[in-house]
Amino acid sequence: MSVDPQAPELVAGDFVAMMNASRMCVLVHDAATKNILWANPAACELLEFTLNEIRPLKANHMSSPARQYDRIIGRDWLQDAVEKGASRIEWHYRAKSGRVIPTDALAVRVELAQGPAVMVQFRDIEREQRVERELRLTTSYVDALAHYTSTLALMLDATGMIRFATDTALSAIGAPVNEQADEPMRPLTAFARLRLDGREASWPDVLTRATPVTPVQLEVCYPHGERVWLEGSLERLREEDGDALLMILHDVSDRVQDQVRRSRELHRENHLARYNAMGDMAMAIAHELGQPLAAAANFLAGVQVEQRGRLQEGITGAVNQIERAAAIVSSVRAFVGHLEQVGQVADLNDIVEECLYFVRLRAAPLGVDVQVRLCPEPVPVRCERVLTGQVVLNLAFNAVDEMAQSPSAAKSIAIATAADGTFTVDDRGRGLPRDPFTESFTSKEHGSGIGLALSYRIITRQHGTIWAAKRDEGGSRFGFALPLAQPGE
């Protein structure tokens, strides 16, 4: 290393000037007596003494009264620097006001013109200790969060790698709890399938939606076949060194399993409704097809005995009756062919009118008159159209069967709809001895088969209400109400 011959040389006064300007506190002790020889302005300011006040002070005058800062310990520390050249210690000084100041102090032996001395350089570390305590406390909180909380929380980077996770989260996704000690951990997709809006999604899809927060679902498949469903949010946290993502989850497996069970029950109910509706319609077919087929046979038989001129008339009549039979079959197939439709908006009047054909078909041979009072305006309701029609049929058929057993000469039922989404059917029968909706299925010999309990489930599943009550004038009223559709639905 070369020295510039033109550079000015530093003199003793320059070093004093630098010491006076330094924010590092400096005390100079005599190596033998340990008396204070000099202090720079920073030391005087921190200890709240002037230079003249600080020179005669001893260790006990300017140190914490705690036993570990006893004068003897202080002298031994300074003597250690005299003998070994340097010695470091955490020393608690005491200011003139009595404030105890924790410091990091370094004692160094220096050779002065008047003999050896010890230069002590120290700095206030009170703030550093406070920060350290806060960091330790924070670390303790984080450790408690990671190991003892029930919260399912994961921190991920922009690539989807797990950087931190609570033990409960690791356990929920099937990751080893001790894996958190390894860096980097594996990606989240190594343990679970990501889902958005119920559909499987990739990590880039989920990351794009986090602006800054998006709902997210996880499907975890354990090796033994069990599935766990987690649901929560993914939030993007802006950091200086890149994005971090916080995922908070909760276990919704029970809810999902309930939904699956309800879906299966709905599927079974739809099939039950289908087969019971087919049974009801089979009775209608047997009754109704008998007439046109018998008429067709009569026309053809007549052709055999009548004059040749009436041949065309007989064949035409037979064809018309066969076409009528075909229309009946088509109507029945349309009614029972789409029982598993999803929720829709339908006019309650239309549903009832579609059912009236079959109600009258059931009532006519029993001598029961069917009176109808429909709301003059459309009644838009939210429902499953065909299943609701099956409930209409069930309630109406029950009323017809009840009237068929009545001794009254005037046998009639009254079917009505109202603008509030209500359907009712009144009979003049024997009334209600007990709540019929507590029975799973009708006990009537010629009942619809679908049962009032199933009707109850169909209506209530659609957020409606169904009831039965005695009429003051005699007989019973059965009815249900469905939610009205909002304008624009």
C-alpha angles and dihedrals in degrees: 000000000000124000121221105239089207094058113108116247120242116239130200091266090058092057091050090050091052092048090051091051095046120103088210109100114239131191123180117208129189107252094225106037098024088224116151111256100175144352130197121234093259091058092046091050094049094046092041093230130118118237091256091050095047098050098072094043122114128209093266091055095055104028134082113273090232113119094243089064096051117148092248091055090049093052091048090053092051091045090052088058090049091053101037102029097244141026131181127206142160102244128183110217122194120224125218089260090056096254111146112225120198110214142178102232129191118192115200128183111235130183112230129184090256093048141281119334139175118239113202117200115190140166135196109260098173092109091045090052091049090051090047091052090050090049091050090049091048090048089051091051092048090048090051090047092050098047110025110028123096090217115117103222132159132181114208135180126229091273093057096254116148108241099170135004138170116249090246091055092049090049092048094054093043097249120142109261092221090054089084088077090065118083125239102024123206122276118273091242089065088071106029145022114245119226134191120191089350095305128106113261139182125240093254089054092052093043091053091053093052097094084162101310133018133172112247138183131204127204112201119193113197119209093251091057101259116135127213123195120207126186134185143098139304115212126190114225116198111226131177093241095045141298121314122193127212118205119192115187141177130196112257097168093120091052093048091048089050089052090051090049091049090049091052091047090050090050091051092046091050091052091046090050090048094053094042091048089050089051092052091046092048088061089051091048093049091051100040101039091052092070101051093040092049090047091049090052090050092051092051092045089051091053089059094058103030128083119281091250091068094051094097093048092052095048091048092052092049091050091050092053093047089050089052090054090050090052091053092052090048091051092051093047091051090052099051100027100085107034095138099065121139125244114299142161114262138166108253089211090058092050092051093046091052089055097046093080091061094040091055089045088057094043102045100070089045093053093243118146116218114214117192129198110175124182108265091228127056114271106212111198134171108243149115098274103211097039089050088051089053089055089051089052093046094052092043094047090050089052091048092049091048092052091046088063093046118106090216116118093217103064115182144138128206122219119193143169129201135204092250092068096265127145121190137177120194128198133182095222135119097302128231119310092184143355104296094199091070089070119083096214137007117268094208115121093229099031123143093255095224090092132214091264091060090046088053092053093047093052098041092046086060089053092255134124130237128193148164128212142170117258118230090226091051135275129051141292120213120186150148137204126212129197113270116240116246119244111277096025 
